[in-house]
Amino acid sequence: MRVVYFLLRVALGGIFLAAAWDKIVDPLAFAKIIRNYQIVPDMLVGGVAQALPWIEVVVGMCLITGLFARGASFSATLMMAVFLSAMAWAWHKGISTQCGCFTTKADDAISVRTFIRDGSTLALALLVTTGSFLGARRV
């Protein structure tokens, strides 16, 4: 089970690193996506667009290295829950926007596919979080 947990943790870390890349490269496009969700106040959009990808990098690196794995896995779970909630809110409100999950390009609009992808990532994060806390209890 330790090997499986390790592989899942590293996979989740890789997902978070991959998700951060395009947002770091093009923060203005990411800020536009955040603004389109109509959740974050306009005066905070730039700061969120700058900070969020780097938080994803830190979480991803912690998951890959195992450093602060419990906190990182819990953070990943919370972030995925918030991201999915934001997507659901935008979908419900009829806001046509990009997901902003892995790319800032126009080919990643909120859709059933993005819900399945991000829901699967949330499930993975929940598995890793559960594994990290259960593993800590055994020690």
N, C-alpha and C positions, 0 to 999 in steps of 0.2 A: 504493500500500500504506500510506503514511503516513496518509492520510485514513481508511482502513478501521481501522487500528490506533487512531487517535484516537477514532473513533466507538465502537469496542468498549471502549476504556478508560473513556470517559465513561459508557457504558451500565453497565459493571460498577460504577463509582463510584455511579451512581444507585441501583443495586440495593442496595448496601451502606447508603446513606443511608436508603432506604425500609425496609430491614430493621431499622434501629436505632430508628426513630421510636416504635413502639408500646412497645418495651422501655424506652425513656427515660420515656415518659409513665406507664407502669404497672410500675415495677420490682418491686413485690411479686408481681404475677402472673407476671412473668418468673422471679423467684426460685423460685416454686412449680414452674414448669416445669423449671427446672434441677434442683431437688431430686427431681422425679419420675424423672429419668434415672438416679438412683442411682449417679452417677459421681464427682461432686464431694463432698468431705466437708461435712457440714452446717455446720460453723463457717466454711467458705469460700463458701457459696452466696450470701450477701448481698453480699459483695465482688465476686464474679464477676458477679452480676446488675447491680450498679452500674457496673462497669468495662467489661464486654464491649460494650455498646451504644455507648459513647463511643469505644472502639477502632474499632468499625465506622464511626463518623462520621469519625474521623481518616483511616482508610484510604480511605473514600469520597471525602472532600474532596481527598486527595492524588491519587487517580486522576482526578478531574474536572479539577483544576488542572494536573496533570502534575508537581507538586512531589514529588520522591522517588518517581516512578512505578515504578521497578524494585522498590524495597522495598515499596511499597504493593501492587503486583500480586503479588509473592511472598507477602506477608502474607495477601492475599485468598485465594490458592491454598491456603496452609496452613490458614487458618481453615475454608475450605469442606471440605477433606479431614477435618479434625477433626470438623466438624459432621456430615458424612455418616457418619463412623465411629461417632459417638455415636448417631445415629439407627439405624444397623445393629445396634449392640450392644443398644439398647433393644428393637428389633424382635425380635432373636434371643432375648432373655431373656423375651419376651412382656409387656414393660412397655407398658401402654396409656397413652400420654401425648400431649400436644400436641407438635408439632414445635418451636415457639418460634422459627421462622425469621423470619417476617414479622409475626406477630401474637401477642398473648397471649390471644386469644379461643379459645373451645373448638372452633371450626370448622376447626382446622388440625392434626388428629391425624396422627401418622406413618402414611403410606400409600404406595402405589406412586406416587401423584401427587407427594407431597413428595420422594420419592427421584428421580423424573424431573426435577422442578423444580430441586432442589439439585444433582443430577448435571450438569444443563445449565449451572448457574451455575459449577460447578467446571470444566467444559470451557471456558467463556468465560474464567475466571480463568487457566487454563493457556495459552490463546491469547494473552491480554494479557501474561502473564509472559514467554512465549516472544518475543513481539514487542518487549517492552521490553528484553530482554537482547540480542536480535539487532540491534535498532536501535542500541543502545549500542556494539556492536562495529563498526558501519559508520562511526561518527563518528571 
